[in-house]
Amino acid sequence: MPDHNREYYKMSAENALKELNSSIGGLKPGEAHQRLAEHGANEFKTKGKKSLTAIFLDQFKNIMIWVLIAAAAISLALSETADAIVILAVVLLNAVMGAVQESRAEAALEALKKMAAPYARVVRDGVTADIPARELVPGDIVLLEAGMNVPADMRLIDSASLKIIESALTGESAPVEKDTAPIFPDAALGDRVNMAYMGSDVSYGRGAGVVTSTGGATEMGKIAEGLAAQKDEQTPLQKKMESLSKTLSIIVFVVALVIFASGLLTAKPVFEMFMIAVSLAVAAIPEGLATVVTIVLAMGMKRMAQAGAIIRKLPAVETLGSTQVICSDKTGTLTQNKMTVERVYCDFREYEADGADSPSLSMLVDCMAVCNDSNLNSRAQAIGDPTETSLMVYALKSGHWTEEQLRRRERAGEVPFDSERKLMSVITGKGGDYTAYVKGAPDILIARCTHCLVNGDVIEFDESARSRALRANSDMAAKALRVLAFAYKRLSSPDSRDPSRIEHGLVFIGLCGQIDPARPEARDAVAKCRRAGIVPVMITGDHRDTAVAIAAQLGLLDDGRRAVTGAEIEKMSAEDLDNTVGDIGVYARVSPEHKVRIVDSWQRQGYVVAMTGDGVNDAPALKRADIGVGMGITGTDVSKGASDMVLTDDNFATIVKAVEQGRIIYNNIKKAVKFLISSNMGEVLALLAATLAGFNLFTPIQILWINLVTDTFPALALGVEPAESDVLKKRPRNPKEPFFSGRLWREIVLNGFVEGALAFGVFLYAYFTYGQAAATTMAFMTLGLSQLFNALGVRFEHDSFFRAPFSNPSMIWAFLGSALLQVVVILIPPLRAVFGFVTLNAAQWAIAVGASVFMLLFMELEKVLGKKDIIDKVTEE
């Protein structure tokens, strides 16, 4: 059993493996499973998940619920048994429904967290695989490379120029260069260079380590578990809803007091007026607003995840709806990320890949195969970076290398690729006879060559030869090919600590051009962006000609924008970039640092910016952007961790879908809030008008029933409304725009007034025609059904309900179910007696239902007038 307190940094790598009962080939699956059961999951202890019982009991923390319970107790004491039973039944039903809704929202969010959980690359029983990081156990062999998070504490057993940023643990921002040698004297945490710790980030090179501690036993775990559990994240919209609920609650309390006082002035019984005031307050206070927002956000996030966009931070859902600029990487996002070698250039000639046959080709293919981090799996498929896998596939297909040779490649030294040098070098050989194979960006590598290989002979790489190579590079790039250059150098030592010693004075071998075709759906997604008022921008490290060729296929430059390079950006001041950023559609040959400048420039002008990224160095730009979009397939752990959203398919079209969903979610929340507040306002106005006029409109249990039946289900159904026809035809919402615009408030007040007027109007007519009992029954039916028709009318902001009445099955079921519950208390004799209703004849039903339908017709007329701006003009006058 591993001892978490052992000082593994003092041991040799071999002894650490022995101490942990492991080996280079990793644990066997059975042993790993046993250790997982013994040590537990590799995760920190968090606040326990609420049980359904706890969630149910939380529903009783609302003071108004206890006021209702007190009212039920008073009713029971006064022998009003039926009223007490109904009040308690309503309280119980409210609590059950609230608990179910909250548990569903929590379950949806929990499922999304699992989808976004990090993975670790391990070796088990000699086989390399990616597994959820939570399944790591002590003794596991973990492989590390640039861009990964360290998933557990481990003793390093292999290091190739490995550098790790441990600032999260030690506070030291500079990357720590790692080694595998034992450290014998006592060393502080930051000096244990042969250890890698959970929570740190690999910034450079590659390595491997044996896990020594997991979960709470790690250094990070000891710190994390000593901290209080984090509070649940709230979005700005949720905070606004809580604030609004408090404001409206105060208003409702004042109205309830007015109703209570007016009842006393008209000599009505004190208890009756107290019950009416309390019931109205409980029914009208929109305490469920924040809950509805949370549930709609959770359901929207689930739909986004199903479409390939996992939201990591809840506020991102709101921000997506107001995205104005999408800055996207080219490779894999706008293109298919399926690289294929199409052309090769050597001996000053360009060949089609399949027809290449040259004396220098063998050396070119050797460089492709050796200077390559990809590998072959058991099915002889190339696994790794798409650019490198295409080179390996070409090496196999050309016949110069076999599967066995590719699997037996060995390195004496290496200098991994980084975005600053734009080069990668691998050293092979032994006994003082070594060769460095170098590949990288043509303009960078060609500048470092002093000789070239022509027909197997090494000759001087003069200006004429250099110009021909550069021209060949431009010709390939103009055909939308991604071009790589290859060179080599003879060495006497495999020492790779100084890249400049290796990567200068090189012998140029040749070029290869790869094609990564545009995604078929990307052009349509770009067109959708334009229609939606969103500016699509391509950012790539590729050659300008390649970038422009792909951009032309996608229609990115059809609007007259232009392409610039990173070198041109370097020459621009912040003011110059601000003045031109809107005219640039393509950025080529840029570094991750340029991405930050591009984001800053757009944001200085007030735009909401989404930025994609997949590398370690993309993290600053992803954090700086309003929406950082990480790549789920090619992205590093670091870039995913810095992102607000992760794409499971790395597809630009998925970003556009997510933006569309962001708009839909925001609109649906707006619809639900509009429905809830206007419905509650209708109840308040109807009851206030009746009380001030000296009438008894509803009893407390009648008010509570309407609130229970008509609020919950329709509001949640509005949360899953499909997109309206114009959702991607309007400009993005201004993020500074208040949630409640003047027009929205006018519509809420107007709809609430009409709803209340219909109920009170029907009551007055029926009171003088049929008497009190029938009037109350008809008004009850009118108010409840008019709220349901209000929900139907709210479904579409501009489109007519009658154009697509069945487009949201959830709303149809909510409407029918709520209407049935509303009607059943009148049709079933025992319930009718409890609620104090009477049987209605056909004419009375026609009046109540007809008045309710008028609510929908009025809202449809409102849309027609709104389109002609008549409402706005009348209001201004």
Secondary structure, DSSP 8 states (H G I E B T S, - for coil): ---TTS-GGGS-HHHHHHHTT--TT---HHHHHHHHHHH--SS--------HHHHHHHGGGSHHHHHHHHHHHHHHHTT-HHHHHHHHHHHHHHHHHHHHHHHHHHHHHHHHHHHT--EEEEEETTEEEEEEGGG--TT-EEEEETT-B--SEEEEEEEEEEEEE-HHHH---S-EE---S---S---GGG-TTEE-TT-EEEEEEEEEEEEE-GGGSHHHHHHTTS--------HHHHHHHHHHHHHHHHHHHHHHHHHHHHHHTT--HHHHHHHHHHHHHHHS-TTHHHHHHHHHHHHHHHHHHTTEEESSTHHHHHHTT--EEEEESTTTTB----EEEEEEETTEEEEGGG---TTHHHHHHHHHHS---EE-TTS-EES-HHHHHHHHHHHHTTSS-HHHHHT---SEEEEEETTTTEEEEEEEETTEEEEEEEE-HHHHHHTEEEEEETTEEEE--HHHHHHHHHHHHHHHHTTEEEEEEEEEEES----S-HHHHSSSEEEEEEEEEE--B-TTHHHHHHHHHHTT-EEEEE-SS-HHHHHHHHHHHTTTTTS-EEEEHHHHHH--HHHHHHHGGGEEEEES--HHHHHHHHHHHHHTT--EEEEE-SGGGHHHHHHSSEEEEETTT--HHHHHT-SEEESS--HHHHHHHHHHHHHHHHHHHHHHHHHHHHHHHHHHHHHHHHHTT-----HHHHHHHHHHHHHHHHHHHTT----TTTTTS----TTS-SS-HHHHHHHHHHHHHHHHHHHHHHHHHHHHT-HHHHHHHHHHHHHHHHHHHHHHHT-SSS-GGGSTTS-HHHHHHHHHHHHHHHHHHHSHHHHHHHT-----HHHHHHHHHHHHHHHHHHHHHHHHHHTTHHHHHHH-
